[in-house]
C-alpha cells in the first residue's frame, strides 16, 4: 500500500506495519481492525440510544429477549441465561433490578412449583419498544452510506464469518 492509498486509520496502521514488517501478511488487519473499530462505534451509539430510554445495555438485552418471545412476553430465567450469555447469579441480579424498576415481574411457573417465569410489565414493554425503535434509527444512520445491495452483501459475509463462533 502506498501512502497515497491511505484513506482511514486502519489504512495508516496497515501501511506502517507493511513498512516495518514486510515479511508478514498483515491483510487480516484490513478486515478485523475495521470490525473492531466499528464495534466500538456501535457500542457507543447503542449505549446512547438505550440511555435516552433510561436503560443500560444489559437491561435492553433482557427486555428484548422477553419481547422477542412474543405475547405474553415471558421466559424462564434459564432461557434468559442462554439468550444473554450470563451466569445464573448475574441473571438473578438482573431480574431483581428490572423488577425493582417495574419493568419485569416474576410469576410462578405453571409447570414447576419451584420454578418462576419472568414477564415484561406494560412499562417494560413500552420501554423496550421505544428503545428498539431508537436503536434501529441509530443503526440505520450508521449504515446510511451503504447501498442496499452492499449492506446485504456485508451482512452475508459477516454471517459467514460469525457462524462458526456461534456454533461453538
Secondary structure as UniProt FT lines:
FT   HELIX           3..5
FT   HELIX           9..20
FT   TURN            22..23
FT   HELIX           27..51
FT   TURN            52..54
FT   HELIX           57..68
FT   TURN            71..72
FT   STRAND          74..76
FT   HELIX           77..84
FT   HELIX           88..100
FT   TURN            101..102
FT   STRAND          104..108
FT   TURN            113..114
FT   STRAND          116..120
FT   HELIX           122..142
FT   TURN            143..145
FT   HELIX           148..167
//
